[in-house]
């Protein structure tokens, strides 16, 4: 076999091994990677590939680009020191760390932190937003490209509980929701320069949900859905132009999920909507109060949608009609949202107990659990047949075995 063919095969294998997880809830907003293979019988000695100490607090999820894992933290008595760190996914070696000082408000609820917003990437750059409304752009080697102190531009964009909406990037635009009950905004920021492309006035209410990026299957167009207590608004990421508006209300804590052009919105339980024609309200496919989520956002895999309520009960619903297929009580409480590798669902509870559920069983089945010994409020990420999750004190890679 020629060297060229071997090189091509190796490159292809590398791409398959490291499917990127570019923002909160993964590339397609579903919280699932259908072909990922993760261990389903967890053992700390066998399945913790590495664990790395972190320099500060954080609820932000890790994101992954190739063999690099990025995570944010905040440290100091007032959490005014902001950290962006990069680790090699394969072995956990720290490649670089950058630190900044908060320019905006760092007051937040004791349960959360200034590093609550998950970063995002376009594959060339990493964008990190903090609760202080400081937004930084770095290249993959950690070089600072630009920095925005959003509080200097919008002095009233903050709240006393803290901000936590995560970022998405599409069409050269970083989309950020900085929403409260005083000066709520959604911003489209040029990824290359840090300059505003557009700005939208948003409903005056505190909001901790994150924008969802999905691709319209009929047109191939990328769409960003902005969620608030008023509902869900679909926009063009590059221009901020409104495409559609679901105006029947939605949660301000768990975010929506997307799969196959359908959005599963935390609204009166879960409401499934499908945008059709630009300028027209989305079609409501069904509404299921029995699938109401608590803090965790829903996950979608195949023809099933999964939610966890405030009592720690996992519900499986049919994506065709919203009918509940089964329920399974897990060990809660939960702040993290579930993620899925194929038919297996992974979710850590607040005490740090990572639980694995085989969703293919007729009533769902808890097949494994592993105590990580630290409080975990952050949603995991999946890449390279590995699970990456963090606490205030550590970042773990879970992989290997069966």
C-alpha positions as CSV (number, residue, x, y, z in Angstrom):
1,X,0.0,0.0,0.0
2,X,1.4,3.4,-1.0
3,X,2.5,6.0,1.6
4,X,-0.1,8.4,0.2
5,X,-2.9,5.9,0.8
6,X,-1.6,5.2,4.3
7,X,-1.4,9.0,5.0
8,X,-4.9,9.5,3.7
9,X,-6.3,6.7,5.8
10,X,-4.6,8.0,8.9
11,X,-6.0,11.5,8.3
12,X,-9.5,10.1,7.8
13,X,-9.2,8.0,11.0
14,X,-8.1,11.1,12.9
15,X,-11.1,13.1,11.6
16,X,-13.5,10.3,12.6
17,X,-11.9,9.9,16.0
18,X,-12.2,13.6,16.9
19,X,-15.6,14.8,15.9
20,X,-15.7,18.4,17.2
21,X,-18.0,19.4,20.1
22,X,-18.0,23.2,19.2
23,X,-20.5,24.6,21.8
24,X,-23.0,23.8,24.5
25,X,-25.0,20.7,23.5
26,X,-22.8,19.7,20.6
27,X,-22.7,20.6,16.9
28,X,-26.3,20.1,16.0
29,X,-27.9,21.2,19.3
30,X,-29.3,17.7,20.1
31,X,-26.9,16.7,22.9
32,X,-26.2,13.5,21.1
33,X,-23.5,11.9,18.8
34,X,-25.1,8.8,17.2
35,X,-21.9,6.9,16.4
36,X,-19.9,7.7,19.5
37,X,-18.8,4.6,21.5
38,X,-18.3,5.3,25.2
39,X,-17.8,2.9,28.1
40,X,-21.1,1.6,29.5
41,X,-19.7,-0.2,32.5
42,X,-17.8,2.4,34.4
43,X,-14.8,1.8,36.6
44,X,-12.5,4.6,37.8
45,X,-9.3,2.6,37.4
46,X,-10.2,1.5,33.9
47,X,-12.2,4.4,32.5
48,X,-10.7,7.6,33.8
49,X,-8.1,8.2,31.1
50,X,-6.9,11.4,32.9
51,X,-7.9,14.0,35.4
52,X,-6.5,17.5,35.6
53,X,-6.8,20.1,38.4
54,X,-8.4,23.4,37.4
55,X,-7.5,26.8,38.8
56,X,-11.0,28.0,39.6
57,X,-14.7,27.6,39.5
58,X,-16.9,27.0,36.5
59,X,-20.2,25.7,35.3
60,X,-19.2,26.1,31.6
61,X,-19.0,23.0,29.5
62,X,-15.8,21.9,27.8
63,X,-15.6,22.3,24.0
64,X,-13.4,20.2,21.7
65,X,-11.6,21.0,18.4
66,X,-9.6,18.0,17.1
67,X,-7.2,17.0,19.8
68,X,-7.8,20.1,21.9
69,X,-10.1,20.6,24.9
70,X,-11.0,24.1,25.9
71,X,-12.5,25.1,29.3
72,X,-13.1,28.3,31.2
73,X,-12.8,29.1,34.9
74,X,-13.0,32.1,37.3
75,X,-10.9,32.5,40.5
76,X,-10.1,34.9,43.3
77,X,-12.1,36.2,46.2
78,X,-14.6,37.9,43.8
79,X,-14.0,35.6,40.9
80,X,-12.6,38.5,39.0
81,X,-9.7,36.5,37.4
82,X,-10.9,34.9,34.2
83,X,-9.2,31.8,32.8
84,X,-9.3,30.2,29.4
85,X,-7.4,26.9,29.3
86,X,-6.5,24.4,26.5
87,X,-5.6,20.8,27.1
88,X,-4.5,18.0,24.7
89,X,-7.5,15.6,24.6
90,X,-5.4,12.5,24.0
91,X,-3.3,12.8,27.2
92,X,-4.5,15.8,29.2
93,X,-1.3,17.8,28.8
94,X,-2.0,21.6,29.3
95,X,-1.0,23.4,26.1
96,X,-1.7,26.9,27.3
97,X,-3.6,29.1,29.7
98,X,-4.7,32.7,29.3
99,X,-5.9,35.0,32.1
100,X,-7.9,38.2,32.1
101,X,-9.4,40.5,34.7
102,X,-13.2,41.0,34.8
103,X,-14.3,44.5,33.8
104,X,-18.0,44.0,34.6
105,X,-20.0,42.7,37.5
106,X,-18.9,39.5,39.2
107,X,-21.7,39.2,41.7
108,X,-23.6,35.9,41.3
109,X,-25.6,33.3,43.2
110,X,-23.3,31.1,45.3
111,X,-24.3,28.0,43.3
112,X,-23.1,29.4,40.0
113,X,-19.9,31.2,39.0
114,X,-18.5,33.9,36.7
115,X,-17.4,31.1,34.3
116,X,-20.9,29.8,33.7
117,X,-21.2,30.5,30.0
118,X,-19.9,27.7,27.8
119,X,-17.3,28.9,25.1
120,X,-17.7,28.2,21.4
121,X,-15.5,27.7,18.4
122,X,-15.6,28.0,14.6
123,X,-12.7,25.5,14.3
124,X,-10.1,28.3,13.9
125,X,-10.8,30.5,17.0
126,X,-12.2,30.1,20.5
127,X,-14.7,32.6,21.9
128,X,-15.3,32.8,25.7
129,X,-18.0,34.8,27.4
130,X,-18.1,35.3,31.1
131,X,-20.9,36.4,33.5
132,X,-19.0,39.7,33.9
133,X,-19.9,40.2,30.2
134,X,-16.3,40.1,29.1
135,X,-16.0,38.4,25.7
136,X,-12.6,37.2,24.4
137,X,-11.5,35.7,21.1
138,X,-8.3,33.6,20.9
139,X,-6.8,31.5,18.2
140,X,-6.3,27.8,18.9
141,X,-2.7,28.5,20.1
142,X,-4.0,31.0,22.7
143,X,-3.1,34.2,21.0
144,X,-5.5,37.0,21.8
145,X,-7.3,38.3,18.8
146,X,-9.7,40.7,20.4
147,X,-11.6,41.5,23.6
148,X,-14.9,43.1,24.3
149,X,-15.9,44.5,27.7
150,X,-19.6,44.5,26.9
151,X,-20.5,46.2,30.1
152,X,-18.6,49.4,28.9
153,X,-21.0,49.4,25.9
154,X,-24.1,48.3,27.7
155,X,-23.8,49.2,31.4
156,X,-27.1,47.6,32.5
157,X,-26.6,44.2,31.0
158,X,-26.2,42.2,34.2
159,X,-28.2,40.7,37.1
160,X,-27.5,39.8,40.7
161,X,-27.8,36.0,40.1
162,X,-25.2,35.9,37.3
163,X,-25.4,35.4,33.6
164,X,-25.0,31.9,32.0
165,X,-26.1,32.0,28.4
166,X,-23.6,30.2,26.2
167,X,-22.3,31.2,22.7
168,X,-22.8,29.8,19.2
169,X,-20.8,30.7,16.1
170,X,-22.2,30.6,12.5
171,X,-21.5,32.4,9.2
172,X,-18.6,34.3,10.7
173,X,-20.8,35.6,13.5
174,X,-20.6,35.0,17.3
175,X,-24.1,35.1,18.7
176,X,-24.5,36.1,22.4
177,X,-27.6,36.5,24.5
178,X,-27.0,38.9,27.4
179,X,-30.5,39.2,28.8
180,X,-31.9,40.6,32.0
181,X,-34.8,42.7,33.1
182,X,-33.1,46.0,32.5
183,X,-31.2,46.1,29.2
184,X,-31.7,42.7,27.5
185,X,-29.9,42.2,24.2
186,X,-28.9,39.6,21.6
187,X,-25.7,40.5,19.8
188,X,-24.2,39.3,16.5
189,X,-20.5,40.0,16.7
190,X,-18.1,39.6,13.8
191,X,-15.8,36.7,14.6
192,X,-12.8,38.2,13.0
193,X,-12.9,41.7,14.4
194,X,-15.2,41.7,17.5
195,X,-17.3,44.5,16.0
196,X,-21.1,44.3,16.2
197,X,-22.8,43.1,13.0
198,X,-26.3,43.4,14.6
199,X,-28.1,44.0,17.9
200,X,-31.6,43.0,18.9
201,X,-33.7,44.3,21.7
202,X,-35.0,41.3,23.7
203,X,-37.8,40.8,26.3
204,X,-37.2,42.5,29.6
205,X,-36.7,39.5,31.9
206,X,-33.8,37.5,33.4
207,X,-32.9,34.7,31.1
208,X,-30.3,31.9,31.4
209,X,-31.0,29.9,28.3
210,X,-28.6,29.5,25.4
211,X,-29.1,30.1,21.7
212,X,-29.5,26.9,19.6
213,X,-27.8,26.6,16.2
214,X,-29.4,24.2,13.7
215,X,-29.5,23.6,9.9
216,X,-32.8,23.9,8.1
217,X,-33.0,20.5,6.3
218,X,-35.1,22.0,3.4
219,X,-32.8,24.8,2.6
220,X,-29.4,24.0,4.2
221,X,-29.5,27.4,5.9
222,X,-28.0,27.8,9.3
223,X,-30.5,29.2,11.8
224,X,-30.0,30.5,15.4
225,X,-33.0,30.1,17.7
226,X,-33.1,32.6,20.6
227,X,-35.1,31.5,23.6
228,X,-36.7,33.6,26.3
229,X,-39.8,33.6,28.5
230,X,-41.8,35.0,25.5
231,X,-40.9,32.0,23.3
232,X,-38.4,31.2,20.5
233,X,-37.2,33.5,17.8
234,X,-35.4,32.1,14.6
235,X,-32.9,34.5,13.0
236,X,-30.2,34.6,10.4
237,X,-26.9,34.4,12.3
238,X,-25.0,36.8,9.9
239,X,-27.7,39.6,9.9
240,X,-30.0,39.1,12.8
241,X,-33.0,39.0,10.4
242,X,-36.1,37.4,11.9
243,X,-37.1,34.2,10.1
244,X,-39.9,33.0,12.3
245,X,-41.3,33.5,15.8
246,X,-42.8,31.0,18.2
247,X,-44.6,33.4,20.7
248,X,-46.3,31.0,23.1
249,X,-43.7,31.3,25.9
250,X,-40.8,29.1,27.0
251,X,-38.6,28.4,30.0
252,X,-35.8,30.8,31.0
253,X,-33.6,28.0,32.4
254,X,-33.4,24.8,30.3
255,X,-32.7,25.4,26.6
256,X,-34.3,23.9,23.6
257,X,-32.9,21.0,21.6
258,X,-32.8,20.5,17.8
259,X,-32.9,17.5,15.6
260,X,-33.8,17.0,11.9
261,X,-35.3,20.5,11.6
262,X,-37.6,20.1,14.6
263,X,-37.1,22.1,17.8
264,X,-38.0,20.7,21.2
265,X,-38.9,23.7,23.3
266,X,-39.3,23.7,27.1
267,X,-42.8,25.3,26.7
268,X,-45.8,23.9,28.6
269,X,-43.8,20.8,29.1
270,X,-42.1,20.1,25.8
271,X,-43.5,21.6,22.6
272,X,-42.2,20.3,19.3
273,X,-42.2,22.9,16.6
274,X,-41.1,22.8,12.9
275,X,-40.3,26.1,11.1
276,X,-41.7,26.0,7.6
277,X,-42.0,29.2,5.5
278,X,-40.0,32.4,6.4
279,X,-42.1,35.0,8.0
280,X,-44.7,32.4,9.2
281,X,-45.0,31.0,12.7
282,X,-43.6,27.5,13.1
283,X,-46.0,24.5,12.9
284,X,-46.7,23.0,16.3
285,X,-46.4,19.3,16.0
286,X,-47.3,18.3,19.5
287,X,-47.2,19.5,23.1
288,X,-46.5,17.1,26.1
289,X,-46.8,18.4,29.7
290,X,-45.6,15.0,30.9
291,X,-42.1,15.7,29.5
292,X,-41.6,18.9,31.5
293,X,-37.9,19.4,32.2
294,X,-36.4,20.8,35.4
295,X,-33.0,22.6,35.1
296,X,-31.6,20.2,32.5
297,X,-32.1,20.8,28.8
298,X,-33.6,17.9,26.7
299,X,-31.6,15.5,24.5
300,X,-32.8,13.9,21.3
301,X,-31.6,10.7,19.7
302,X,-33.4,8.9,16.8
303,X,-37.1,9.0,17.4
304,X,-36.9,9.7,21.1
305,X,-36.6,12.9,23.2
306,X,-35.3,12.7,26.8
307,X,-36.0,15.1,29.7
308,X,-35.1,15.1,33.4
309,X,-37.6,16.8,35.8
310,X,-36.9,18.5,39.1
311,X,-37.4,15.3,41.0
312,X,-34.7,13.5,39.0
313,X,-37.1,11.4,36.9
314,X,-35.9,10.7,33.4
315,X,-38.7,10.6,30.8
316,X,-38.5,9.2,27.3
317,X,-40.9,10.6,24.8
318,X,-41.8,9.7,21.2
319,X,-40.7,12.4,18.8
320,X,-43.7,11.7,16.6
321,X,-46.4,12.6,19.0
322,X,-44.8,13.4,22.4
323,X,-46.3,10.4,24.2
324,X,-44.3,9.3,27.1
325,X,-42.8,5.9,26.4
326,X,-41.2,5.2,29.9
327,X,-39.9,6.9,33.0
328,X,-36.9,6.0,35.2
329,X,-36.0,7.6,38.5
330,X,-32.3,8.5,38.7
331,X,-30.2,9.7,41.6
332,X,-30.5,13.5,41.6
333,X,-30.6,16.4,41.9
334,X,-29.4,17.5,38.5
335,X,-28.1,20.8,37.1
336,X,-26.2,19.3,34.1
337,X,-28.0,18.3,31.0
338,X,-27.8,14.7,29.6
339,X,-25.7,13.8,26.6
340,X,-26.0,10.7,24.5
341,X,-23.6,8.4,22.7
342,X,-25.7,6.2,20.6
343,X,-28.5,4.7,22.7
344,X,-26.6,5.4,26.0
345,X,-27.4,8.5,28.0
346,X,-24.8,10.0,30.3
347,X,-25.6,12.5,33.1
348,X,-23.8,13.5,36.3
349,X,-25.8,14.6,39.3
350,X,-24.8,17.5,41.5
351,X,-23.0,15.2,43.9
352,X,-20.7,14.0,41.1
353,X,-22.3,10.6,40.4
354,X,-22.0,9.9,36.7
355,X,-24.9,7.7,35.6
356,X,-25.3,5.7,32.4
357,X,-28.8,4.7,31.1
358,X,-29.4,2.2,28.3
359,X,-32.3,3.9,26.6
360,X,-33.0,0.9,24.3
361,X,-34.5,-1.2,27.2
362,X,-38.3,-1.3,27.3
363,X,-38.4,0.8,30.5
364,X,-34.9,2.3,30.3
365,X,-32.2,0.8,32.5
366,X,-29.5,2.3,34.7
367,X,-26.5,0.2,33.7
368,X,-23.6,1.8,35.5
369,X,-22.5,4.7,37.7
370,X,-19.3,6.2,38.9
371,X,-18.7,8.5,41.8
372,X,-16.3,11.3,40.8
373,X,-16.3,12.8,44.3
374,X,-16.9,16.4,43.4
375,X,-19.9,18.7,42.8
376,X,-20.7,18.7,39.1
377,X,-23.1,21.3,37.7
378,X,-21.7,21.3,34.2
379,X,-22.9,19.5,31.1
380,X,-20.4,17.0,29.6
381,X,-19.1,17.0,26.1
382,X,-18.3,14.0,23.8
383,X,-15.5,13.7,21.2
384,X,-13.1,11.0,20.1
385,X,-15.1,8.2,21.8
386,X,-14.6,9.9,25.1
387,X,-16.6,11.9,27.6
388,X,-15.2,15.2,29.0
389,X,-16.7,16.7,32.1
390,X,-15.6,19.2,34.7
391,X,-16.2,20.3,38.3
392,X,-14.9,23.4,40.0
393,X,-11.8,21.5,40.8
394,X,-11.1,19.0,38.0
395,X,-11.4,18.2,34.3
396,X,-11.9,14.4,33.5
397,X,-11.6,12.4,30.4
398,X,-13.7,9.2,30.6
399,X,-13.0,6.5,27.9
400,X,-11.9,3.0,27.2
401,X,-13.4,-0.4,28.1
402,X,-17.0,-1.3,27.4
